[in-house]
Amino acid sequence: MIKAVTYSLHKINNTVSFGFNPSHYSSFKFGDDKIAQQYGSSLADGFIKNVLQNMEINQQIVVISSPYSFIPTATFAMKNHFVFKLNRWLAHNNLPVVQETKVHRTVTYKEDYGELCAQQRIDLISNDSFHIDKDFLNNKILVFLDDIKITGSHERMIFNMVKQYQLHNEIYMLYFAELINDTIHPKIENYLNYYQVKSIFDLDAIINSGNFCINTRIVKYILNTASESFLVFLNNQNQNFIDQLYNMALGNGYHNIDSYAQNLNHIKNHLTLNTYKLA
């Protein structure tokens, strides 16, 4: 049996008060790095105060963000700031700063995970597989980081991976927020995800904020938008963002998903035209 300690900064027990601003959470999920900094720092503070200060640390700590293929998740941005804050505490206490590694995943899908019920989530994610460098983790404390825990399906996949690789490490599962009321439908996740983003044009403020960090959610959302709205949106973006959007989409293999093909072709044509104009 896997022994793991779970720590979550916020416990969601109702659909009215979350302990955090749902508008900020939504912006974070679509790439607002300023909010990611707040979340990562506050999660580190809570973890230090409630967990690390009460234990003797005699092994290297490894921080592991939520699994991804090529494009990082929103959690990755939060992880960066979590590590920065944690490292300051470790250094001030003459302890080794953290190491990092990645959980690789092999399947990418277009379904909106936050819209699914518990069984649908399990059915979808069970087609995936997670991989990690076992040798690198020997005799180290593992801290798995995610932004929110709703049904625990991702956590179960992590535990399956731990069993598969026969990891016997001390394990901590950390979340910015956790749904603790099982009478609340898992769709509450999408309520939070899209609280601030009702259309593709709501993304402009995040992208142009000066604190933007691209992630899988915003790329999938843009590519899944109706073509007419997508073209208007695309024409309002700068060249650097369009290049990044296209590179990330290809890196995650989204050109192999039929429902994304039309908008990816629009981006390709836009980039080709722009290259022609520059020439």
FITI-918585 format. One record per residue (C-alpha): residue number from 0; x, z, y; residue in three letters. Coordinates in Angstrom, 1 decimal, always signed. Layout:
N
+-----+--------+--------+--------+-----+
:   n :      X :      Z :      Y : res :
+-----+--------+--------+--------+-----+
: NUM :      X :      Z :      Y : ALA :
...
+-----+--------+--------+--------+-----+
# end
This chain:
279
+-----+--------+--------+--------+-----+
:   n :      X :      Z :      Y : res :
+-----+--------+--------+--------+-----+
:   0 :   +0.0 :   +0.0 :   +0.0 : MET :
:   1 :   +1.3 :   -1.0 :   +3.4 : ILE :
:   2 :   +1.8 :   +1.9 :   +5.8 : LYS :
:   3 :   +1.4 :   +0.9 :   +9.4 : ALA :
:   4 :   +0.7 :   +2.7 :  +12.6 : VAL :
:   5 :   -1.9 :   +1.1 :  +15.0 : THR :
:   6 :   -1.7 :   +1.7 :  +18.7 : TYR :
:   7 :   -4.1 :   +0.2 :  +21.2 : SER :
:   8 :   -4.1 :   +0.9 :  +24.9 : LEU :
:   9 :   -7.9 :   +0.3 :  +25.4 : HIS :
:  10 :  -10.7 :   +1.0 :  +23.0 : LYS :
:  11 :  -13.8 :   -1.2 :  +23.4 : ILE :
:  12 :  -16.9 :   +0.8 :  +22.4 : ASN :
:  13 :  -19.5 :   -1.0 :  +24.5 : ASN :
:  14 :  -20.2 :   -4.3 :  +26.2 : THR :
:  15 :  -20.3 :   -2.9 :  +29.7 : VAL :
:  16 :  -17.2 :   -0.9 :  +30.3 : SER :
:  17 :  -13.9 :   -2.2 :  +28.8 : PHE :
:  18 :  -11.3 :   +0.0 :  +30.5 : GLY :
:  19 :   -9.8 :   -3.2 :  +32.1 : PHE :
:  20 :  -11.1 :   -5.9 :  +34.4 : ASN :
:  21 :  -12.6 :   -8.8 :  +32.3 : PRO :
:  22 :  -11.9 :  -11.3 :  +35.1 : SER :
:  23 :   -8.2 :  -10.4 :  +35.0 : HIS :
:  24 :   -8.3 :  -10.6 :  +31.2 : TYR :
:  25 :   -9.8 :  -14.0 :  +31.2 : SER :
:  26 :   -7.1 :  -15.2 :  +33.7 : SER :
:  27 :   -4.4 :  -13.7 :  +31.5 : PHE :
:  28 :   -5.8 :  -15.6 :  +28.5 : LYS :
:  29 :   -5.4 :  -18.9 :  +30.4 : PHE :
:  30 :   -1.9 :  -18.3 :  +31.6 : GLY :
:  31 :   -1.8 :  -15.9 :  +34.5 : ASP :
:  32 :   +1.7 :  -14.3 :  +34.1 : ASP :
:  33 :   +1.1 :  -11.8 :  +36.8 : LYS :
:  34 :   -1.6 :  -10.2 :  +34.7 : ILE :
:  35 :   +0.5 :  -10.6 :  +31.6 : ALA :
:  36 :   +3.2 :   -8.5 :  +33.4 : GLN :
:  37 :   +0.6 :   -5.8 :  +34.2 : GLN :
:  38 :   -0.6 :   -5.8 :  +30.6 : TYR :
:  39 :   +2.8 :   -5.8 :  +28.9 : GLY :
:  40 :   +4.2 :   -3.1 :  +31.2 : SER :
:  41 :   +1.2 :   -0.8 :  +30.7 : SER :
:  42 :   +1.2 :   -1.3 :  +27.0 : LEU :
:  43 :   +4.9 :   -0.4 :  +26.8 : ALA :
:  44 :   +4.2 :   +2.7 :  +28.9 : ASP :
:  45 :   +1.4 :   +3.8 :  +26.6 : GLY :
:  46 :   +3.5 :   +3.1 :  +23.4 : PHE :
:  47 :   +6.4 :   +5.1 :  +24.8 : ILE :
:  48 :   +4.3 :   +8.0 :  +25.9 : LYS :
:  49 :   +2.1 :   +8.3 :  +22.8 : ASN :
:  50 :   +4.4 :   +7.1 :  +20.0 : VAL :
:  51 :   +8.1 :   +6.7 :  +20.7 : LEU :
:  52 :   +8.6 :   +9.9 :  +22.7 : GLN :
:  53 :   +7.3 :  +11.8 :  +19.6 : ASN :
:  54 :   +9.7 :  +10.3 :  +17.1 : MET :
:  55 :  +13.3 :  +10.1 :  +16.3 : GLU :
:  56 :  +14.5 :   +6.5 :  +16.7 : ILE :
:  57 :  +17.4 :   +5.8 :  +14.3 : ASN :
:  58 :  +16.8 :   +2.2 :  +13.5 : GLN :
:  59 :  +16.9 :   -1.1 :  +15.5 : GLN :
:  60 :  +13.5 :   -2.0 :  +17.0 : ILE :
:  61 :  +12.3 :   -5.6 :  +16.5 : VAL :
:  62 :   +9.4 :   -6.8 :  +18.6 : VAL :
:  63 :   +7.3 :   -9.7 :  +17.2 : ILE :
:  64 :   +4.6 :  -11.5 :  +19.2 : SER :
:  65 :   +1.5 :  -13.0 :  +17.7 : SER :
:  66 :   +2.2 :  -16.0 :  +15.4 : PRO :
:  67 :   +2.4 :  -19.5 :  +16.9 : TYR :
:  68 :   +3.7 :  -22.9 :  +16.0 : SER :
:  69 :   +5.2 :  -24.6 :  +19.1 : PHE :
:  70 :   +3.1 :  -23.5 :  +22.1 : ILE :
:  71 :   +3.2 :  -19.7 :  +22.6 : PRO :
:  72 :   +0.0 :  -17.7 :  +22.8 : THR :
:  73 :   -1.0 :  -15.7 :  +25.8 : ALA :
:  74 :   +0.4 :  -12.6 :  +23.9 : THR :
:  75 :   +3.9 :  -14.2 :  +24.2 : PHE :
:  76 :   +3.9 :  -13.8 :  +28.0 : ALA :
:  77 :   +2.6 :  -10.2 :  +27.6 : MET :
:  78 :   +5.4 :   -9.6 :  +25.1 : LYS :
:  79 :   +8.1 :  -10.6 :  +27.5 : ASN :
:  80 :   +7.1 :   -7.9 :  +30.0 : HIS :
:  81 :   +6.5 :   -5.4 :  +27.2 : PHE :
:  82 :  +10.1 :   -5.9 :  +26.1 : VAL :
:  83 :  +11.4 :   -5.6 :  +29.7 : PHE :
:  84 :   +9.7 :   -2.3 :  +30.2 : LYS :
:  85 :  +10.6 :   -1.0 :  +26.8 : LEU :
:  86 :  +14.2 :   -2.0 :  +27.2 : ASN :
:  87 :  +14.6 :   +0.0 :  +30.4 : ARG :
:  88 :  +13.4 :   +3.1 :  +28.6 : TRP :
:  89 :  +15.6 :   +2.5 :  +25.6 : LEU :
:  90 :  +18.7 :   +1.9 :  +27.7 : ALA :
:  91 :  +18.0 :   +5.0 :  +29.8 : HIS :
:  92 :  +17.9 :   +7.0 :  +26.6 : ASN :
:  93 :  +21.1 :   +5.5 :  +25.3 : ASN :
:  94 :  +19.3 :   +3.6 :  +22.5 : LEU :
:  95 :  +19.8 :   +0.0 :  +21.4 : PRO :
:  96 :  +17.6 :   -2.5 :  +23.3 : VAL :
:  97 :  +15.1 :   -4.4 :  +21.2 : VAL :
:  98 :  +15.6 :   -7.5 :  +19.2 : GLN :
:  99 :  +13.0 :  -10.2 :  +18.8 : GLU :
: 100 :  +11.9 :  -12.6 :  +16.1 : THR :
: 101 :   +9.0 :  -15.0 :  +15.5 : LYS :
: 102 :   +6.2 :  -15.3 :  +12.9 : VAL :
: 103 :   +5.9 :  -19.0 :  +12.2 : HIS :
: 104 :   +2.5 :  -20.4 :  +11.4 : ARG :
: 105 :   +1.9 :  -23.8 :   +9.7 : THR :
: 106 :   -1.7 :  -24.7 :  +10.6 : VAL :
: 107 :   -3.1 :  -25.6 :  +13.9 : THR :
: 108 :   -6.9 :  -25.9 :  +14.5 : TYR :
: 109 :   -9.3 :  -26.8 :  +17.3 : LYS :
: 110 :  -11.9 :  -24.2 :  +16.5 : GLU :
: 111 :  -12.4 :  -21.5 :  +19.2 : ASP :
: 112 :  -11.5 :  -18.4 :  +17.2 : TYR :
: 113 :  -13.2 :  -16.1 :  +19.6 : GLY :
: 114 :  -16.6 :  -17.7 :  +18.9 : GLU :
: 115 :  -16.5 :  -17.0 :  +15.2 : LEU :
: 116 :  -18.0 :  -14.1 :  +13.2 : CYS :
: 117 :  -15.8 :  -12.0 :  +11.0 : ALA :
: 118 :  -16.2 :  -14.0 :   +7.8 : GLN :
: 119 :  -15.7 :  -17.3 :   +9.7 : GLN :
: 120 :  -12.5 :  -16.0 :  +11.1 : ARG :
: 121 :  -11.2 :  -15.0 :   +7.6 : ILE :
: 122 :  -12.2 :  -18.4 :   +6.2 : ASP :
: 123 :  -10.4 :  -20.2 :   +8.9 : LEU :
: 124 :   -7.2 :  -18.2 :   +9.1 : ILE :
: 125 :   -6.9 :  -18.0 :   +5.3 : SER :
: 126 :   -6.0 :  -21.7 :   +5.4 : ASN :
: 127 :   -2.9 :  -20.8 :   +7.4 : ASP :
: 128 :   +0.3 :  -19.2 :   +6.3 : SER :
: 129 :   +2.8 :  -17.0 :   +8.1 : PHE :
: 130 :   +6.6 :  -17.0 :   +7.7 : HIS :
: 131 :   +9.3 :  -14.7 :   +8.9 : ILE :
: 132 :  +13.1 :  -14.2 :   +8.4 : ASP :
: 133 :  +13.1 :  -11.3 :   +5.9 : LYS :
: 134 :  +16.9 :  -10.8 :   +6.0 : ASP :
: 135 :  +17.0 :  -10.3 :   +9.7 : PHE :
: 136 :  +14.4 :   -7.5 :   +9.4 : LEU :
: 137 :  +16.3 :   -5.3 :   +6.9 : ASN :
: 138 :  +16.4 :   -1.6 :   +7.9 : ASN :
: 139 :  +14.6 :   -2.2 :  +11.3 : LYS :
: 140 :  +11.4 :   -0.9 :  +12.9 : ILE :
: 141 :   +8.9 :   -3.7 :  +13.3 : LEU :
: 142 :   +6.5 :   -3.8 :  +16.3 : VAL :
: 143 :   +3.9 :   -6.5 :  +15.9 : PHE :
: 144 :   +2.2 :   -7.3 :  +19.3 : LEU :
: 145 :   -1.2 :   -8.9 :  +20.0 : ASP :
: 146 :   -3.5 :   -8.9 :  +23.0 : ASP :
: 147 :   -6.7 :   -7.8 :  +21.3 : ILE :
: 148 :   -7.9 :   -6.8 :  +17.8 : LYS :
: 149 :  -11.5 :   -7.7 :  +17.1 : ILE :
: 150 :  -12.1 :   -8.0 :  +13.3 : THR :
: 151 :   -8.6 :   -7.5 :  +12.1 : GLY :
: 152 :   -8.3 :  -10.9 :  +10.4 : SER :
: 153 :   -5.0 :  -11.7 :  +12.0 : HIS :
: 154 :   -3.7 :   -8.2 :  +11.1 : GLU :
: 155 :   -4.7 :   -8.8 :   +7.5 : ARG :
: 156 :   -2.7 :  -12.1 :   +7.5 : MET :
: 157 :   +0.3 :  -10.1 :   +8.8 : ILE :
: 158 :   -0.1 :   -7.6 :   +6.0 : PHE :
: 159 :   -0.3 :  -10.4 :   +3.5 : ASN :
: 160 :   +2.9 :  -11.8 :   +4.8 : MET :
: 161 :   +4.5 :   -8.3 :   +4.6 : VAL :
: 162 :   +3.5 :   -8.1 :   +1.0 : LYS :
: 163 :   +4.7 :  -11.6 :   +0.3 : GLN :
: 164 :   +8.1 :  -10.9 :   +1.7 : TYR :
: 165 :   +8.2 :   -7.4 :   +0.2 : GLN :
: 166 :   +9.0 :   -5.8 :   +3.5 : LEU :
: 167 :   +9.4 :   -2.0 :   +3.4 : HIS :
: 168 :  +10.0 :   -1.5 :   +7.1 : ASN :
: 169 :   +8.4 :   +1.1 :   +9.4 : GLU :
: 170 :   +5.6 :   -1.0 :  +11.0 : ILE :
: 171 :   +3.6 :   -0.6 :  +14.2 : TYR :
: 172 :   +0.6 :   -2.8 :  +15.2 : MET :
: 173 :   +0.2 :   -2.8 :  +19.0 : LEU :
: 174 :   -2.8 :   -4.2 :  +20.9 : TYR :
: 175 :   -3.7 :   -4.2 :  +24.6 : PHE :
: 176 :   -7.3 :   -3.7 :  +23.5 : ALA :
: 177 :   -9.2 :   -3.0 :  +20.3 : GLU :
: 178 :  -12.8 :   -3.3 :  +19.4 : LEU :
: 179 :  -13.8 :   +0.0 :  +17.7 : ILE :
: 180 :  -17.6 :   -0.4 :  +17.6 : ASN :
: 181 :  -18.5 :   -2.6 :  +14.6 : ASP :
: 182 :  -22.0 :   -3.0 :  +15.8 : THR :
: 183 :  -20.7 :   -5.3 :  +18.6 : ILE :
: 184 :  -20.5 :   -9.0 :  +17.5 : HIS :
: 185 :  -17.0 :  -10.5 :  +17.5 : PRO :
: 186 :  -18.2 :  -13.0 :  +20.0 : LYS :
: 187 :  -17.5 :  -10.4 :  +22.6 : ILE :
: 188 :  -14.0 :  -11.8 :  +22.5 : GLU :
: 189 :  -15.2 :  -15.1 :  +23.9 : ASN :
: 190 :  -17.2 :  -13.3 :  +26.5 : TYR :
: 191 :  -13.9 :  -11.8 :  +27.7 : LEU :
: 192 :  -11.9 :  -15.0 :  +27.2 : ASN :
: 193 :  -14.2 :  -17.1 :  +29.4 : TYR :
: 194 :  -15.4 :  -14.5 :  +31.9 : TYR :
: 195 :  -13.4 :  -16.2 :  +34.7 : GLN :
: 196 :  -13.2 :  -19.7 :  +33.4 : VAL :
: 197 :  -16.5 :  -21.5 :  +33.2 : LYS :
: 198 :  -15.2 :  -25.1 :  +33.7 : SER :
: 199 :  -11.9 :  -26.9 :  +33.7 : ILE :
: 200 :  -11.8 :  -26.8 :  +37.5 : PHE :
: 201 :  -11.5 :  -23.0 :  +37.3 : ASP :
: 202 :   -8.1 :  -23.5 :  +35.9 : LEU :
: 203 :   -6.7 :  -24.8 :  +39.2 : ASP :
: 204 :   -6.3 :  -21.4 :  +40.8 : ALA :
: 205 :   -4.3 :  -20.1 :  +37.7 : ILE :
: 206 :   -2.1 :  -23.2 :  +37.4 : ILE :
: 207 :   -1.2 :  -23.3 :  +41.1 : ASN :
: 208 :   -0.9 :  -19.5 :  +41.5 : SER :
: 209 :   +2.9 :  -19.5 :  +41.2 : GLY :
: 210 :   +2.6 :  -17.2 :  +38.2 : ASN :
: 211 :   +1.5 :  -19.7 :  +35.6 : PHE :
: 212 :   +2.7 :  -19.6 :  +32.0 : CYS :
: 213 :   +1.3 :  -22.3 :  +29.6 : ILE :
: 214 :   -0.2 :  -21.2 :  +26.3 : ASN :
: 215 :   -2.2 :  -22.6 :  +23.4 : THR :
: 216 :   -5.6 :  -21.6 :  +24.8 : ARG :
: 217 :   -5.3 :  -23.5 :  +28.1 : ILE :
: 218 :   -3.9 :  -26.6 :  +26.4 : VAL :
: 219 :   -6.7 :  -26.7 :  +23.8 : LYS :
: 220 :   -9.3 :  -26.1 :  +26.4 : TYR :
: 221 :   -8.0 :  -28.9 :  +28.6 : ILE :
: 222 :   -7.8 :  -31.4 :  +25.8 : LEU :
: 223 :  -11.3 :  -30.5 :  +24.5 : ASN :
: 224 :  -12.9 :  -31.2 :  +27.9 : THR :
: 225 :  -15.3 :  -34.1 :  +28.4 : ALA :
: 226 :  -13.3 :  -37.2 :  +29.5 : SER :
: 227 :  -15.0 :  -37.6 :  +32.9 : GLU :
: 228 :  -14.2 :  -34.1 :  +34.0 : SER :
: 229 :  -10.8 :  -34.3 :  +32.4 : PHE :
: 230 :   -9.8 :  -37.3 :  +34.4 : LEU :
: 231 :  -10.8 :  -35.7 :  +37.7 : VAL :
: 232 :   -8.8 :  -32.6 :  +36.7 : PHE :
: 233 :   -5.8 :  -34.6 :  +35.7 : LEU :
: 234 :   -5.7 :  -36.5 :  +39.0 : ASN :
: 235 :   -5.5 :  -33.2 :  +40.9 : ASN :
: 236 :   -2.4 :  -31.9 :  +39.0 : GLN :
: 237 :   +1.2 :  -32.3 :  +39.8 : ASN :
: 238 :   +3.6 :  -34.3 :  +37.7 : GLN :
: 239 :   +5.5 :  -31.3 :  +36.3 : ASN :
: 240 :   +2.3 :  -29.8 :  +34.9 : PHE :
: 241 :   +1.2 :  -33.0 :  +33.4 : ILE :
: 242 :   +4.6 :  -33.5 :  +31.7 : ASP :
: 243 :   +4.5 :  -30.0 :  +30.4 : GLN :
: 244 :   +0.9 :  -30.4 :  +29.1 : LEU :
: 245 :   +1.8 :  -33.5 :  +27.3 : TYR :
: 246 :   +5.0 :  -32.2 :  +25.8 : ASN :
: 247 :   +3.3 :  -29.0 :  +24.6 : MET :
: 248 :   +0.4 :  -30.9 :  +23.1 : ALA :
: 249 :   +2.7 :  -33.2 :  +21.1 : LEU :
: 250 :   +4.9 :  -30.2 :  +20.0 : GLY :
: 251 :   +1.8 :  -28.5 :  +18.5 : ASN :
: 252 :   +0.7 :  -31.7 :  +16.7 : GLY :
: 253 :   -2.5 :  -32.1 :  +18.8 : TYR :
: 254 :   -2.1 :  -35.9 :  +18.8 : HIS :
: 255 :   -3.2 :  -35.6 :  +15.1 : ASN :
: 256 :   -6.5 :  -34.0 :  +16.0 : ILE :
: 257 :   -9.2 :  -36.7 :  +16.6 : ASP :
: 258 :  -11.2 :  -34.8 :  +19.2 : SER :
: 259 :   -8.1 :  -34.5 :  +21.4 : TYR :
: 260 :   -7.0 :  -38.2 :  +21.0 : ALA :
: 261 :   -8.9 :  -39.6 :  +24.0 : GLN :
: 262 :   -7.6 :  -37.1 :  +26.6 : ASN :
: 263 :   -4.1 :  -37.3 :  +25.2 : LEU :
: 264 :   -4.3 :  -41.1 :  +25.6 : ASN :
: 265 :   -5.4 :  -40.6 :  +29.2 : HIS :
: 266 :   -2.3 :  -38.4 :  +29.8 : ILE :
: 267 :   +0.0 :  -41.0 :  +28.1 : LYS :
: 268 :   -1.4 :  -43.8 :  +30.3 : ASN :
: 269 :   -1.1 :  -41.6 :  +33.4 : HIS :
: 270 :   +2.6 :  -40.9 :  +32.6 : LEU :
: 271 :   +3.3 :  -44.5 :  +31.8 : THR :
: 272 :   +1.7 :  -45.6 :  +35.1 : LEU :
: 273 :   +3.6 :  -43.0 :  +37.1 : ASN :
: 274 :   +6.9 :  -44.2 :  +35.4 : THR :
: 275 :   +6.1 :  -47.7 :  +36.3 : TYR :
: 276 :   +5.4 :  -46.8 :  +40.0 : LYS :
: 277 :   +8.7 :  -44.9 :  +40.2 : LEU :
: 278 :  +10.6 :  -47.9 :  +38.7 : ALA :
+-----+--------+--------+--------+-----+
# end
